[in-house]
Amino acid sequence: MTSAIRIGWVDCQRQMRYATGQGVDISEGGLGVRLPVQLRAGALVNLELALCGISAVGRVRYCVLVDGEWRAGLEVANSFARDAAAWM
């Protein structure tokens, strides 16, 4: 999986934020993403696959620092993984 993923979320100050991450893996229930910023575990996020126009709502399951970048596990609330797999 090498597709760019745009992620939107509301931060602690109730401001809408966006970051572009790199997908690293995908499954039926979610995906792993490398990001330049930390996401709060439990936060709701909007996901958009830049190349194909697929979007979904998800929840941050974890976000840890690995080799100088953030790695987040995102649980997806709809069939994003099945639709997106064709574009990876």
Contact map, one row per residue, 1 for C-alpha under 8 A:
1110000000000000000000111100000000000000000000000000000000000000000000000000000000000001
1111000000000000000001110000000000000000000000000000000000000000000000000000000000000001
1111100000000000000001100000000000000000000000001110000000000000000000000000000000000001
0111110000000000000111100000000000000000000000001110000000000000000000000000000000000000
0011111000000000000111100000000010000000000000111100000000000000000000000000000000000000
0001111100000000011110000000000000000000000000111100000000000000000000000000000000000000
0000111110000000011110000000000000000000000011110000000000000000000000000000000000000000
0000011111000001111000000000000000000000000011100000000000000000000000000000000000000000
0000001111100001110000000000000000000000001111000000000000000000000000000000000000000000
0000000111111111100000000000000000000000000110000000000000000000000000000000000000000000
0000000011111111100000000000000000000000000000000000000000000000000000000000000000000000
0000000001111110000000000000000000000000000000000000000000000000000000000000000000000000
0000000001111110000000000000000000000000000000000000000000000000000000000000000000000000
0000000001111111000000000000000000000000000000000000000000000000000000000000000000000000
0000000001111111100000000000000000000000000000000000000000000000000000000000000000000000
0000000111100111110000000000000000000000000000000000000000000000000000000000000000000000
0000000111100011111000000000000000000000000000000000000000000000000000000000000000000000
0000011110000001111100000000000000000000000000000000000000000000000000000000000000000000
0000011100000000111110000000000000111000000000000000000000000000000000000000000000000000
0001111000000000011111000000000000110000000000000000000000000000000000000000000000000000
0001111000000000001111100000000011110000000000000000000000000000000000000000000000000000
0111100000000000000111110000000011100000000000000000000000000000000000000000000000000000
1111100000000000000011111100001111000000000000000000000000000000000000000000000000000000
1100000000000000000001111100001111000000000000000000000000000000000000000000000000000000
1000000000000000000000111110001110000000000000000000000000000000000000000000000000000000
1000000000000000000000111111011100000000000000000000000000000000000000000000000010001000
0000000000000000000000001111111000000000000000000000000000000000000000000000000010000000
0000000000000000000000000111110000000000000000000000000000000000000000000000001011000000
0000000000000000000000000011111000000000000000000000000000000000000000000011100010000000
0000000000000000000000000111111100000000000000000000000001000000000000001111000110000000
0000000000000000000000111110111110000000000000000000000000000000000000001111000010000000
0000000000000000000000111100011111000000000000000000000000000000000000111100000000000000
0000100000000000000011111000001111100000000000000000000000000000000000111100000000000000
0000000000000000000011110000000111110000000000000000000000000000000011110000000000000000
0000000000000000001111000000000011111100000000000000000000000000000011110000000000000000
0000000000000000001110000000000001111100000000000000000000000000000011000000000000000000
0000000000000000001000000000000000111110000000000000000000000000000011000000000000000000
0000000000000000000000000000000000111111000000000000000000000011000001000000000000000000
0000000000000000000000000000000000001111101000000000000000010010000000010000000000000000
0000000000000000000000000000000000000111111000000000000000010110000000000000000000000000
0000000000000000000000000000000000000011111000000000000000111110000000000000000000000000
0000000000000000000000000000000000000001111100000000000000111100000000000000000000000000
0000000010000000000000000000000000000011111110000000000000110000000000000000000000000000
0000000011000000000000000000000000000000011111000000000011110000000000000000000000000000
0000001111000000000000000000000000000000001111100000000011110000000000000000000000000000
0000001110000000000000000000000000000000000111110000001111000000000000000000000000000000
0000111100000000000000000000000000000000000011111000001111000000000000000000000000000000
0000111000000000000000000000000000000000000001111100111100000000000000000000000000000000
0011110000000000000000000000000000000000000000111111111000000000000000000000000000010000
0011110000000000000000000000000000000000000000011111110000000000000000000000000000000000
0011000000000000000000000000000000000000000000001111100000000000000000000000000000000010
0000000000000000000000000000000000000000000000001111110000000000000000000000000000000010
0000000000000000000000000000000000000000000000011111111000000000000000000000000000000000
0000000000000000000000000000000000000000000000011101111100000000000000000000000100110000
0000000000000000000000000000000000000000000001111000111110000000000000000000000100000000
0000000000000000000000000000000000000000000001110000011111000000000000000001110100000000
0000000000000000000000000000000000000000000111100000001111100000000000000001110000000000
0000000000000000000000000000010000000000000111100000000111110000000000000111100000000000
0000000000000000000000000000000000000000111110000000000011111000000000000111100000000000
0000000000000000000000000000000000000011111110000000000001111110000000011110000000000000
0000000000000000000000000000000000000000110000000000000000111110000000011110000000000000
0000000000000000000000000000000000000001110000000000000000011111000000011100000000000000
0000000000000000000000000000000000000111100000000000000000011111100001111000000000000000
0000000000000000000000000000000000000100000000000000000000000111110001110000000000000000
0000000000000000000000000000000000000000000000000000000000000011111111100000000000000000
0000000000000000000000000000000000000000000000000000000000000001111111100000000000000000
0000000000000000000000000000000000000000000000000000000000000000111110000000000000000000
0000000000000000000000000000000000000000000000000000000000000000111111000000000000000000
0000000000000000000000000000000001111000000000000000000000000000111111100000000000000000
0000000000000000000000000000000001111100000000000000000000000011110111110000000000000000
0000000000000000000000000000000111100000000000000000000000000011110011111000000000000000
0000000000000000000000000000000111100010000000000000000000011111000001111100000000000000
0000000000000000000000000000011110000000000000000000000000011110000000111110000000000000
0000000000000000000000000000011110000000000000000000000001111100000000011111000000000000
0000000000000000000000000000111000000000000000000000000001111000000000001111100000000000
0000000000000000000000000000111000000000000000000000000111100000000000000111111110000000
0000000000000000000000000000100000000000000000000000000111100000000000000011111100000000
0000000000000000000000000000000000000000000000000000000110000000000000000001111100000000
0000000000000000000000000001000000000000000000000000000000000000000000000001111111100000
0000000000000000000000000000010000000000000000000000011100000000000000000001111111110000
0000000000000000000000000111111000000000000000000000000000000000000000000001001111111000
0000000000000000000000000001000000000000000000000000000000000000000000000000001111111100
0000000000000000000000000000000000000000000000000000010000000000000000000000001111111110
0000000000000000000000000000000000000000000000001000010000000000000000000000000111111111
0000000000000000000000000100000000000000000000000000000000000000000000000000000011111111
0000000000000000000000000000000000000000000000000000000000000000000000000000000001111111
0000000000000000000000000000000000000000000000000011000000000000000000000000000000111111
1110000000000000000000000000000000000000000000000000000000000000000000000000000000011111
